[in-house]
Amino acid sequence: MGVRSEVVVSGLNGAEHQAASDNHSARGFRPTKIVSYLENGTLRYTSIWRRQHGNPWRALYGVSSARFRDALDRFAADGFRPVDLSVVFADKSPRFSAIWEQEAGLPWLVPLTRSSQEFADLSHDLRHKGYRLRCFSPYGEAGEESCASIWDLYAGPTWEVRSSMMLDEYENVLGSFAADGLRLVRTVSYNVGQGARYGAIWERSAGHPFVERHGIPLHLLQDEIAAERREGRHLVDLGVTCERENACTFTGIWEQREPPHGRQDGISDLVLPFMRKWSIPGLSLAIAQSGQIETVRAFGYANPITRETVTPETRFRVASVSKPITSTAVHILIERGRLDLGDHVLGEGAVLGTRFGTQPYGRWLREITVRHLLEHTAGGWSNDKHDPMFQRTDLSQSDLISWTLDNVPQDEAPGKRYAYSNFGYCLLGRVIEAASGLSYDAFVRRYVLDRCGAGRMSLARRSAAERHEAEAMYLGMFPAAPYELRVDRMDAHGGWLGSPSDVLNFLARVDPDLPSCDLLHVGSAADMLAPSSLRRASRGQVGYGRGWAVDERGNAWHDGRISGTQALMVRGEKGRHWCAACNAGVPGSSMPDEFHAMMQHVQAVKSSVRDDDTASYKVFREPAESRPVLAMA
């Protein structure tokens, strides 16, 4: 029996709950849910605690409205945002309890309404502006139904909220929404005068199996929790109402505990500890042999706010896994006579001419060729703390290129030394546009992704409000901000998003050792993966080809790492391919190396869980007559 990872403390007064909070915090637990209620005139608390790593957190219990508002401002100045709250009317005033986490992520609001109609009007207005209700805490005040709530600005599936329901109506709505495919996300129960009221939030998204229970007496709550735990379910949300003295009852949601597929297996044994260590909400992976995907697995939450689960279709930002895609697009243009490796990129008569920056260009700029950009040997702009792609976030992509050429000189002449460069691949995106007459997105989609069954891949958007359908939400850690990155200008060097299966469908079509290699001629694909003369592979050094990391055994791969994202694509030995992505990332930490090591072990495991979904993920084969012709401009 392992150490319990979840604790529910219930029915405690203020002093008792603070002592329990201090104790559990010291043991590595963090609060995920707080409810406050008035029992026989005494303010009491019940809270859910989980043993997990994560961003720093803070909590306040039973404070006045003024102190709560002050805390919102003070904590926000330190990068903390509220993630849960509970309000109860006690001692002739509302008392607020709340949990904050340090995360520079989504825009948020915490409004207070004074009636059920005011809350309904507010909900209509904020929904129209793109906000989504994270949680809400109605409470009775002078016979009216006041409500405090937390709203986040991001795009997502259809959702619904209902409040101020009597028990019969609540039960009817639970049944009708479930029949309509809506999943229960939050439930609240509370008092207005002497009557009990119920409210809830639903979402039309994937989720773990769950049960809802209501009317649980306080003295039976722990027994109910233990009984559900024996069935593999854990408590994720909780509400309480006290209709009369000593008669408090609880409402709760229990979800089926991981691992997915109902039981542990060798892959879960490797993935779940890694996710817990790095506080990763969700992770997806796929493994292929000889171009055929044989294992597809999904773990955890695509959106931890609503507990929307990762599925094989969930799409993640893959960051620099985009570089092999860009390189493939360049090589298609080379094969079709639109480009040559020796073509100069900048200057009169070059591919991009004098479109960017101030003229005249210096000699080193004029010497840059397509090969230099592919192999990261252009003489500068390395991905250190001065990486141009992460500077001047106020500039468009085009303006950033001009600013960089004018203000960030190369360190040396091209062709002298390998220095990994995101900016170089940004220039390659513009080279593709100039040579093809199409936008980067349009060319790559038409001549690469659509041809290999990866047409679901899309270029990432900057804000959560522009989130794609079936895209994961990204967690900013310690306290990096994934939604403050200018991913909208990273296209060719780090802008794509997709599922691991999408990425493996692409990989199968450029592996020169497989018969499915048809995006490029086999010789071109092999040349693309071969290490360059300035970054040869050896036992002590990872080599680099044209958009691919390689080793001395011929394995090729690329990873991607930005705030909120970690991704990996690998072409291994003997036709073995694998890809994984998750919605948390800590650049500069040991997480990328541990991610590599974990997946190296995972791909070698013969899963004891039957992967019934893999029939949908066979490698896509395009009819020869449908292949697009690159028309001459």
Buried (B, 14 or more C-beta within 10 A) or exposed (E): EEEEBBBBBBBBEBEEBBEBBEEBBEEEBBBBBBBBBBBEEEBBBBBBBBBBEBBBBBBBBBBEBEEBBEBBEEBEEEBBBBBBBBBBBBEEEBBBBBBBBBBBBBBBBBBBBEBBEBBBEBBEEBBEEBBBBBBBBBBBBEEBBBBBBBBBBBBBBEBBBBBBBEBEEBBEBBEEBEEEEBBBBBBBBBBBEEEBBBBBBBBBBBBBEBEBBBEBEBEEBEEBBEEBBEEBBBBBBBBBBBEEEEEBBBBBBBBBBBBBBEEEBBBBEBBBEBBBEBBBBBBBBBBBBBBBBBBBBBBBBBBBBBBBBBBBBBBBBBBBBBBBBBBBBBBBBBBBEBBEBEBBBBBEEBBBEBEBBEEEBEEBBBBBBBBBBBBBBBBBBBBEEEBBBBBBEEBEBEEBBBBBBEEBEBBEBBBBBBBBBBBBBBBBBBBBBBBBEBBBBEBBBBBBBBBBBBBBBBBBBBBBBBBBEBBBBBBBBEBBBBBBBBBBBBBBBBBBBBBBBBBBBBBBBBBBBBEBBBBBEBEBBBBBBBBBEBBBBEEEEBBBBBBBBBBBEBBBBBBBBBBBBBBBBBBBEEBBBBBBBBBBBBBEBEBBEBBBEBBBBBBEBEBEBEBEBBEEBBBBBBEEEEEEEBEEE
